[in-house]
């Protein structure tokens, strides 16, 4: 299959951009990376808003489209490039993957998104300590539930579901990186820590890490 040109508009520290990089690496898809400097407000510039009216990353240009919203991007790539599969063929496991990705994408990431944290600072005068407490609350709430789910209702091993990398791992590893960035202890989540440690030994995950994609002034 001929690979189409792919442009990924993202920000190195954005966990949703991190997810997209992992996804493309796992699918062995080459892409052009274009940095949208969220720290400089480039997401609000008219040219980028023309791609995504929400002014958020990532945006993936592919097949003549500008795809927005991380789960939708992942669904499209999985359907467009089904090998290697990142959703199990077994229906219960497939559903479990979707539950895990939804827990992260719906219950954890949105409340700790950069735009939310900025709003808390601007309108409710949150300081750095307040932000840290807010962030840690939602990480612990989500990881507490996920750790229980992984321990009691799945066959998690080296990966979230069974013995293959899936979309669940693609969503989890950037969220773990966020927790570490905010110095949130992970001792209460040994299953999550073990999955993260294993995934980070894989080139597709390691090469997608923010440290390899930071702009020059952030290195």
N, C-alpha and C positions, 0 to 999 in steps of 0.2 A: 504493500500500500504506500502510495506517495504521501510523504508528510507535508501537510500545509504549513505555510509560514505562521508562526505563533509569536505574538508579542504579549508579554506579561507586564502590565503596569502594577507596580507594588511598592511597598516600603519595607526595608530590610527587617525592621523590628515588628512589623505587623504579623500577628499570628495567622491571619487568613492568607496573607501573601506567602508565609512560610509553608502553610498547607499546600498551596498551589505549586510551589517549587518542589516539594516532596512528590506530589502527584505526577508532575511532568517527568521527574527523574525516574520514578518507578516505571513509568510507561516508556522510558527511553526516548522521550520527545525533546528535540532541540528547540530552544526558544530564545528570543531577544528579550532581555530584561531592561525595563525602563523605570528608573527610580522616581517615585512621586514623593517629594519631601513633605511628609505630614508635619514635620517640625517647623517647616517654613510656610505652611499654608498652601502648598501647590495644589492640593485637592480641591481648592475653591476657585481655581482659575478657570475662565470660560472654556478653554480648550479641553480641559479634563472633564468639566461638567457636561460637555457635549457628548463625551463617552459614557459618563455615569452621572445622571442628574442628582444622585444622592451624595456625590462627592466623596466616595469611599473606595478603598482598594480592597481586593484586587479587581482589575479589569483585564480580561483576556480577549485579545483580538485574534480571531480564528475563523476561517471559512466565510469571510466577509461579514462577520458579526462582531460586536463588542459585547462580550458576556460579562454580566455583573452578578453579584451575590455568590459567595463561596460554595454553598451546597449545589447551586445550579451549575456552576462551572465544573464541579467534580462529577455531577451526573452526566453532563455532556461529554466530558473526556472519557468517562467509563464506557459510555455507549458508543462513542465514535472510535475509540481504540480499546477494544475489549480484552486485549492481551498485554500483559498478564492481568487476569481478573482481580479486582479488588473488592468484589462482593462474592461471598460463597454461593455455590449453586444450591446447597442445602437450605431450604426455606427458613427453618428456625434460626440457623446461624446468620442467614442474610438479614433477618429481622433484628437480631441482636446487634449486628453492626449498625443498622439504622438507628436503633435506640441509643447506642453510645454516641454516634455522631450528632444526634439531635440533642442529647443532654449537653454536650459541649457547645454546639452551635447555637442552641436556643436558651439554655439556662445559665451558662457560664460566660461565654464570650461577650454577649451584648451588654451586660451590666458593667463589665470592666473595659469596655471599648474606650478608646482615647477621647472620643467626642463626649461620652458620658462623664469621664473624669474631668474634662475641661469645664463641663456644665456645673459639676459639683463645686469646683473651685470658684467659678465666676458668680454663680447665683446663691450658693450656700456657704461660701467662704471656707471651704474645706482647705486645710493646710496639708503638708506632706504626711504628717502622722495620721490625719483623718483619712486621707486617700489610701494609705497603707492598710489601715484597719478595714476599710470598705473592701478593698481588693482581696484581702485575706479571707474575709467572711465568705465571699462568693466562691473563692477557690476551695475553701474547706467544705462548704456545703456541697458543691458539685463533686469534688474528689471523694468525700465521705460516701456519697451515694454510689459513685462509680466503683469504689473499692469493694463495697458490699456486693454490688452487681457482679463484678469480676470474680469474687471469691465464691459466691454461693449459687449463681445461676448460669454460669458459662463454663466452658472448658478452656479458659484462658491458660496460656502457658508462656511461651516466649513472646506471643502476640496477644492481642485482646481477645481474639476469637480463634480457637483451634490452633493449628500449627502453620498458618499462612498469614502473611501480611495482608491487611484489609484496610478499607477506608477508615475504620475505627482507629487504627494506629496512626494514620495520616492526620487525623484530627487531634488525637491525644498528645502526641509529642510536642507540638508547638504550645499547647496549654501547660504542659509541665515546664517548658522553658520560661513561660510567663511567670509561673509560680517561683521559680528560682531567681528570676530577675528581681522579684519583690522580696527575696529572702524569706520565703514562706517554708517552714520545715515540712518535709515530706515523710517523716518517720512513721506516721500513722497510716501510710498508704504503700506498704511493701510490694503489693502486686503491681501497682502503677509504676513504682520505682524500677522494679525488675523488667517490666515491659519496655520502659523508656531506655534502660541501660542496654537491652538487647537491640532495640531498633537503632540506637545511635551507633552501633557497630556496622550498620549497613551503609554503603556508600550513598545510596539515594537519600537517606536521612541526613547523614553527615554533611554532604555537599550542599544541602539546602539550608543549613544552619545560618542564622543571621550574621554570625561573625565573618562568613565568607561573602556577604553581600552588602556590607556596610559601605556607605560613601566614604571618600578619603578622609573627610574631616571628622568621622566618627570612629576611625580605627585606632 
